[in-house]
Amino acid sequence: MELLQDLQWRGIIYQQTDEEGLKDTLHKEKISLYCGMDPTADSMHIGHLLPFLTLRRFQEHGHRPIVLVGGATGLIGDPSGKSEERKLQTLEMVQHNVAGLQKQLTHIFDFEGENGAIMVNNYDWAGSMDIVTFLRDYGKHVGVNYMLAKDTVASRLETGISFTEFTYTILQGMDFFRLYEDHNCKMQIGGSDQWGNITTGLELIRKMTTDESKAFGLTIPLVTKADGTKFGKTEGGAIWLDPEKTSPYEFYQFWINTADADVIKYLKFFTFLTREQIEALEESMKEEAHLRKAQKALAEEMTRLIHGEAALEQAIKISQALFSGDVKNLTATEIQQGFKDVPSYEHSSGEDISIVDLLVESKISSSKRQAREDVTNGAVSINGDRVTDLDYMIGNKDRIEGQFTIIRRGKKKYFLIKY
């Protein structure tokens, strides 16, 4: 399927500056295009993914992606979506965050070959620029009335906006102009809230170049959930790409728990499955919804893309172990991922302890009487094996890699004993 048709089918295109012009250009040539983000944290979360995955779709059709991390704009702060001034970060914080984001972005794009991706940092051209150069070379071309008409600025006029954040759109426009000049970059992709910044870049290109310059802007829609709640957020917070912040198992679980009302939309947005594959999964939801094939495909595709095949296999292994209760073959690392949020108790003594005493000591059972009842009724399992012997002693044989014992009470209540 032709690229723009595919993007339309997936529901990815929100706004375009020149639909026919872009279509004609893409038909005639392979272009360079960019998407950027500011380093407000040292990791991306899944709310950042769609623009970059859209950029990758262009790469898969032979175009060259330019990935920009805003080492300079990150020092200023984008007023988009904010009702008050951002807290300024130090240069050291921004540089640390830049390094983290650049590492993650290398997993999304192919940096080799004829149309290999290019990584840039706008601090390289904006960081050393003096104020007079900025005002003469760039500020001169952007009218105040033009900037006041921007939604990001207009929405802040009542509550107040500093001159620093007021000039943000010029800085981002400068990025587009520099990439146009240095890399023949003809298009910028961004979220729907970036429309004003993208058009500022187009305005600078139009005013600062003398040839028949032609550049384009494209925005993607805000990702929403069918129930109206915010996409990418859970009770535990954001779903990060950094495995230290959100483990591959938690990442996998987020996607596999997608509601039926959202899963096909997310398959179109986030995966590189073909139209035929997605339509087959949509049909399976009608014929065999209980198998949740669409959710499994979404979770597998996304976990493989961000964390790799080995991490995906590990996430599936943990999920299957927790579902079946057969947890004894999990490694300590897998237990740390899968049991991160279950109640835990640290047994500091290295000595063996009776099952009844441990149940009471760890508050799994409310009393010795209740503990004895739980054991004799077959409600307690140690590392997946049911224990009904009241005299059972928990010792080294029950410690997985010497670190953990997993106790399950009833069908679903897991508890983690740490040593």
C-alpha positions as CSV (number, residue, x, y, z in Angstrom):
1,M,0.0,0.0,0.0
2,E,1.2,3.5,-0.8
3,L,2.7,5.2,2.2
4,L,0.2,8.1,2.7
5,Q,-2.7,5.8,2.0
6,D,-1.4,3.4,4.7
7,L,-1.1,6.3,7.2
8,Q,-4.6,7.4,6.4
9,W,-5.9,3.9,6.9
10,R,-4.2,3.6,10.2
11,G,-5.7,6.9,11.3
12,I,-2.2,8.5,11.9
13,I,-2.6,11.7,9.9
14,Y,-4.2,14.6,11.8
15,Q,-3.1,17.7,9.9
16,Q,-1.0,18.4,6.8
17,T,0.3,21.7,5.5
18,D,0.0,20.7,1.8
19,E,-1.5,17.3,1.2
20,E,-1.3,17.4,-2.6
21,G,2.2,18.8,-2.6
22,L,3.5,16.2,-0.2
23,K,1.9,13.4,-2.2
24,D,3.5,14.7,-5.4
25,T,6.9,15.1,-3.7
26,L,6.9,11.6,-2.2
27,H,5.9,10.2,-5.6
28,K,8.9,11.8,-7.3
29,E,11.7,11.4,-4.7
30,K,13.0,10.0,-1.5
31,I,13.2,12.8,1.1
32,S,14.8,13.5,4.5
33,L,12.3,14.3,7.3
34,Y,12.6,14.7,11.0
35,C,10.9,14.4,14.3
36,G,12.2,15.8,17.6
37,M,11.7,15.7,21.3
38,D,13.0,17.6,24.3
39,P,14.9,15.8,27.0
40,T,12.5,16.4,29.9
41,A,13.5,13.0,31.4
42,D,16.2,10.4,30.7
43,S,13.7,8.0,29.2
44,M,10.8,8.1,26.8
45,H,7.5,6.7,27.7
46,I,4.9,5.2,25.4
47,G,3.2,8.5,24.9
48,H,6.2,9.6,22.9
49,L,6.2,6.7,20.6
50,L,3.7,7.4,17.8
51,P,5.5,10.3,16.1
52,F,8.8,8.4,16.0
53,L,7.1,5.2,14.8
54,T,5.5,7.2,12.1
55,L,8.9,8.5,11.2
56,R,10.2,4.9,11.0
57,R,7.3,4.1,8.6
58,F,8.8,6.7,6.2
59,Q,12.2,5.0,6.6
60,E,10.7,1.6,5.7
61,H,9.5,3.2,2.4
62,G,13.0,4.4,1.6
63,H,13.1,7.9,3.1
64,R,15.8,9.1,5.5
65,P,14.7,9.9,9.1
66,I,16.5,12.6,11.1
67,V,16.0,12.1,14.8
68,L,16.4,15.3,16.9
69,V,16.9,15.5,20.6
70,G,16.6,19.0,21.9
71,G,19.6,19.7,24.0
72,A,19.0,23.4,23.5
73,T,15.2,23.6,23.5
74,G,15.2,21.3,26.5
75,L,16.9,24.2,28.4
76,I,14.1,26.5,27.5
77,G,10.8,24.5,27.8
78,D,8.0,24.1,25.3
79,P,4.8,26.0,26.5
80,S,2.7,23.4,24.6
81,G,0.1,21.8,26.9
82,K,1.3,23.7,30.0
83,S,-0.7,26.3,32.0
84,E,2.4,27.6,33.8
85,E,6.1,27.9,33.3
86,R,8.2,24.8,33.3
87,K,10.9,24.4,35.9
88,L,14.2,25.0,34.1
89,Q,16.7,22.1,34.1
90,T,20.4,22.5,34.5
91,L,22.7,21.9,31.5
92,E,24.0,18.7,33.3
93,M,20.5,17.3,33.7
94,V,19.7,18.0,30.1
95,Q,22.9,16.4,28.8
96,H,22.2,13.3,31.0
97,N,18.7,13.1,29.6
98,V,19.9,13.5,26.0
99,A,22.2,10.5,26.3
100,G,19.4,8.4,27.7
101,L,17.0,9.3,24.9
102,Q,19.5,8.9,22.1
103,K,20.3,5.4,23.3
104,Q,16.6,4.4,23.2
105,L,16.0,5.9,19.8
106,T,18.8,3.8,18.3
107,H,16.6,0.8,19.0
108,I,13.7,2.2,16.9
109,F,15.6,3.2,13.7
110,D,18.0,1.6,11.3
111,F,21.2,3.8,11.3
112,E,22.9,1.8,8.5
113,G,22.4,1.7,4.8
114,E,21.5,4.2,2.1
115,N,18.7,5.8,4.0
116,G,20.2,5.2,7.5
117,A,18.8,7.5,10.2
118,I,20.7,10.6,11.4
119,M,20.8,11.6,15.0
120,V,21.2,15.3,15.8
121,N,21.2,17.6,18.9
122,N,20.0,21.2,18.4
123,Y,22.5,22.2,21.2
124,D,25.2,21.8,18.5
125,W,23.9,24.9,16.6
126,A,21.9,26.8,19.2
127,G,24.1,26.3,22.3
128,S,26.8,28.6,21.2
129,M,24.7,31.2,19.4
130,D,24.8,34.7,20.8
131,I,21.6,36.7,21.4
132,V,22.4,39.3,18.7
133,T,22.8,36.6,16.1
134,F,19.6,34.9,17.2
135,L,17.6,38.2,17.1
136,R,19.0,39.4,13.8
137,D,19.1,36.1,11.8
138,Y,15.9,34.5,13.1
139,G,13.8,36.8,15.3
140,K,13.7,39.4,12.5
141,H,11.6,37.0,10.4
142,V,8.9,36.1,12.9
143,G,6.3,38.8,13.8
144,V,5.0,39.3,17.3
145,N,1.4,39.2,16.0
146,Y,2.2,35.9,14.2
147,M,3.5,34.4,17.5
148,L,0.5,35.7,19.6
149,A,-1.8,33.9,17.3
150,K,-0.2,30.5,18.1
151,D,-2.4,28.4,20.4
152,T,0.5,27.6,22.7
153,V,1.1,31.3,23.3
154,A,-2.5,32.5,23.2
155,S,-3.6,30.0,25.8
156,R,-1.0,31.3,28.2
157,L,-1.6,35.1,27.9
158,E,-4.0,35.2,30.8
159,T,-1.9,33.1,33.2
160,G,1.4,34.6,32.0
161,I,4.2,33.5,29.8
162,S,7.9,34.4,30.1
163,F,9.9,35.8,27.1
164,T,11.9,32.6,27.4
165,E,9.0,30.3,26.6
166,F,7.5,32.9,24.2
167,T,10.6,32.4,22.0
168,Y,10.5,28.6,22.0
169,T,8.6,28.4,18.7
170,I,11.4,30.4,17.0
171,L,14.0,28.0,18.4
172,Q,12.1,25.0,17.1
173,G,11.5,26.8,13.8
174,M,15.3,27.4,13.6
175,D,15.8,23.6,13.9
176,F,13.7,22.9,10.9
177,F,15.5,25.6,8.9
178,R,18.9,24.3,9.9
179,L,18.0,20.7,9.0
180,Y,16.5,22.0,5.7
181,E,19.8,23.8,4.9
182,D,22.2,21.1,6.2
183,H,20.4,17.9,5.3
184,N,17.8,18.9,2.7
185,C,15.2,18.0,5.3
186,K,11.8,18.6,3.7
187,M,9.3,17.6,6.3
188,Q,8.7,17.7,10.1
189,I,6.5,15.2,11.9
190,G,5.0,16.0,15.4
191,G,2.1,15.5,17.7
192,S,-1.0,17.6,17.2
193,D,0.2,20.1,19.8
194,Q,3.3,20.8,17.6
195,W,1.4,22.3,14.7
196,G,2.3,25.9,15.6
197,N,6.0,25.1,16.0
198,I,6.1,23.2,12.8
199,T,4.5,26.1,10.8
200,T,7.0,28.5,12.3
201,G,9.8,26.4,10.8
202,L,8.0,26.5,7.5
203,E,7.7,30.3,7.8
204,L,11.5,30.6,8.4
205,I,12.3,28.4,5.5
206,R,10.0,30.4,3.2
207,K,11.5,33.7,4.3
208,M,15.2,32.7,4.6
209,T,15.7,30.8,1.4
210,T,15.8,32.3,-2.1
211,D,15.2,29.2,-4.2
212,E,11.9,27.5,-4.9
213,S,11.9,25.9,-1.4
214,K,9.2,23.5,-0.6
215,A,8.8,21.9,2.8
216,F,6.0,20.2,4.6
217,G,4.5,19.6,8.0
218,L,2.5,16.7,9.3
219,T,0.9,16.1,12.7
220,I,-0.5,13.0,14.2
221,P,-3.5,12.7,16.5
222,L,-3.5,12.6,20.3
223,V,-3.7,8.9,21.3
224,T,-6.8,8.4,23.5
225,K,-8.5,5.4,25.1
226,A,-12.1,4.5,24.4
227,D,-13.1,4.9,28.1
228,G,-11.8,8.5,28.1
229,T,-8.8,7.8,30.4
230,K,-5.3,8.9,29.5
231,F,-3.3,6.6,27.3
232,G,-0.1,5.3,28.6
233,K,-0.8,5.8,32.3
234,T,-1.5,3.2,35.0
235,E,-2.0,3.4,38.7
236,G,1.8,3.0,39.0
237,G,2.5,5.9,36.7
238,A,3.8,6.2,33.1
239,I,4.9,3.2,31.1
240,W,8.6,4.0,30.4
241,L,10.8,2.5,27.7
242,D,13.7,2.2,30.2
243,P,13.6,-1.4,31.5
244,E,14.8,-0.1,34.9
245,K,11.7,2.1,35.2
246,T,9.2,-0.2,33.6
247,S,10.3,-3.9,33.3
248,P,9.8,-5.7,30.0
249,Y,7.2,-7.9,31.8
250,E,5.2,-4.8,33.0
251,F,5.6,-3.3,29.5
252,Y,4.2,-6.6,28.0
253,Q,1.4,-6.7,30.5
254,F,0.3,-3.1,29.7
255,W,-0.2,-4.0,26.1
256,I,-1.8,-7.4,26.6
257,N,-4.4,-5.8,29.0
258,T,-5.6,-3.4,26.2
259,A,-9.3,-3.2,26.1
260,D,-11.1,-4.7,23.1
261,A,-12.4,-1.3,22.1
262,D,-8.8,0.0,21.7
263,V,-6.7,-2.9,20.5
264,I,-7.3,-2.6,16.8
265,K,-6.6,1.1,16.8
266,Y,-3.4,0.5,18.7
267,L,-2.3,-2.3,16.3
268,K,-2.7,0.2,13.5
269,F,-0.9,3.1,15.3
270,F,2.0,1.3,16.9
271,T,2.8,-2.0,15.1
272,F,4.2,-2.7,11.7
273,L,1.8,-5.5,11.0
274,T,0.2,-5.3,7.5
275,R,-3.4,-4.3,6.8
276,E,-4.2,-7.9,6.1
277,Q,-2.7,-9.1,9.4
278,I,-4.6,-6.5,11.4
279,E,-7.9,-7.2,9.6
280,A,-7.4,-10.9,10.3
281,L,-6.9,-10.1,14.0
282,E,-10.0,-7.9,14.0
283,E,-12.0,-10.8,12.5
284,S,-10.7,-13.1,15.2
285,M,-12.1,-10.8,17.9
286,K,-15.5,-11.4,16.4
287,E,-15.2,-15.2,16.0
288,E,-13.0,-16.1,19.0
289,A,-12.7,-13.1,21.3
290,H,-11.8,-15.3,24.3
291,L,-8.4,-16.1,22.7
292,R,-7.4,-12.5,22.8
293,K,-5.2,-12.9,19.7
294,A,-5.2,-9.2,18.9
295,Q,-3.9,-8.3,22.4
296,K,-1.3,-11.0,22.3
297,A,-0.1,-9.8,18.9
298,L,0.1,-6.1,20.1
299,A,2.0,-7.1,23.3
300,E,4.5,-9.2,21.4
301,E,5.1,-6.7,18.6
302,M,5.6,-3.8,21.0
303,T,7.8,-5.7,23.5
304,R,9.9,-7.1,20.7
305,L,10.4,-3.7,19.1
306,I,11.4,-1.9,22.3
307,H,13.1,-4.6,24.4
308,G,14.1,-7.3,21.9
309,E,13.3,-11.0,21.4
310,A,15.0,-12.3,24.6
311,A,13.1,-9.8,26.8
312,L,9.8,-10.8,25.0
313,E,10.4,-14.5,25.6
314,Q,11.1,-13.7,29.3
315,A,7.9,-11.6,29.6
316,I,5.9,-14.4,28.1
317,K,7.5,-17.0,30.4
318,I,6.7,-14.9,33.5
319,S,3.1,-14.4,32.4
320,Q,2.6,-18.1,31.7
321,A,4.1,-19.0,35.1
322,L,1.9,-16.6,37.0
323,F,-1.2,-17.8,35.1
324,S,-0.5,-21.5,35.7
325,G,1.0,-21.1,39.2
326,D,4.1,-23.1,38.0
327,V,6.6,-20.6,39.3
328,K,9.5,-22.8,40.4
329,N,11.4,-22.5,37.1
330,L,11.5,-18.8,37.2
331,T,14.9,-17.2,37.7
332,A,15.5,-14.6,40.5
333,T,15.6,-11.9,37.8
334,E,12.3,-13.0,36.4
335,I,10.8,-13.1,39.9
336,Q,11.9,-9.5,40.5
337,Q,10.0,-8.5,37.4
338,G,6.9,-10.6,37.8
339,F,6.5,-10.0,41.5
340,K,7.5,-6.4,41.7
341,D,4.1,-5.3,43.0
342,V,3.0,-8.2,45.2
343,P,3.2,-8.0,49.0
344,S,6.6,-9.1,50.3
345,Y,8.3,-9.9,53.6
346,E,12.0,-10.1,54.4
347,H,12.9,-13.1,56.5
348,S,16.2,-12.0,58.0
349,S,17.0,-15.2,59.8
350,G,19.0,-17.8,57.9
351,E,17.4,-20.6,59.8
352,D,14.6,-22.9,58.7
353,I,11.1,-21.9,59.7
354,S,7.8,-23.8,59.9
355,I,5.2,-23.0,57.3
356,V,2.7,-22.0,60.0
357,D,5.2,-19.6,61.7
358,L,6.2,-18.0,58.4
359,L,2.5,-17.5,57.3
360,V,1.9,-15.6,60.6
361,E,5.2,-13.8,60.7
362,S,4.8,-12.5,57.2
363,K,1.1,-11.6,57.8
364,I,-0.1,-13.9,55.0
365,S,-2.4,-15.5,57.6
366,S,-3.9,-13.5,60.4
367,S,-3.2,-16.1,63.2
368,K,-1.7,-19.5,63.8
369,R,-5.2,-20.9,63.8
370,Q,-5.9,-19.4,60.4
371,A,-2.5,-20.5,59.1
372,R,-3.2,-24.1,60.2
373,E,-6.6,-23.9,58.5
374,D,-5.1,-22.6,55.3
375,V,-2.5,-25.3,55.1
376,T,-4.8,-28.2,55.9
377,N,-7.4,-27.0,53.4
378,G,-4.8,-27.0,50.7
379,A,-4.9,-23.2,50.2
380,V,-1.1,-22.7,50.5
381,S,1.5,-23.4,47.8
382,I,5.3,-23.0,48.1
383,N,6.9,-22.1,44.8
384,G,3.9,-23.6,43.0
385,D,3.7,-26.8,45.0
386,R,0.7,-27.3,47.3
387,V,1.7,-28.0,50.9
388,T,-0.7,-29.6,53.4
389,D,1.8,-30.8,56.0
390,L,1.6,-28.6,59.2
391,D,5.1,-29.6,60.1
392,Y,6.6,-28.6,56.8
393,M,9.9,-26.6,57.3
394,I,10.8,-23.9,54.8
395,G,14.6,-23.9,54.2
396,N,17.3,-23.6,51.6
397,K,15.5,-26.1,49.3
398,D,12.6,-23.6,49.0
399,R,14.8,-20.6,48.2
400,I,15.0,-19.8,44.5
401,E,18.6,-18.9,43.8
402,G,18.9,-18.4,47.6
403,Q,16.9,-15.2,47.3
404,F,13.1,-15.8,47.1
405,T,10.3,-18.1,48.2
406,I,7.0,-17.6,46.4
407,I,3.9,-18.3,48.5
408,R,0.4,-18.4,47.0
409,R,-2.7,-18.4,49.2
410,G,-5.8,-19.3,47.4
411,K,-5.9,-19.1,43.6
412,K,-4.5,-15.7,42.9
413,K,-2.9,-14.1,46.0
414,Y,0.8,-14.2,45.7
415,F,3.3,-13.2,48.4
416,L,7.1,-12.9,48.1
417,I,9.5,-13.9,50.9
418,K,12.9,-12.3,50.5
419,Y,16.2,-13.5,52.1
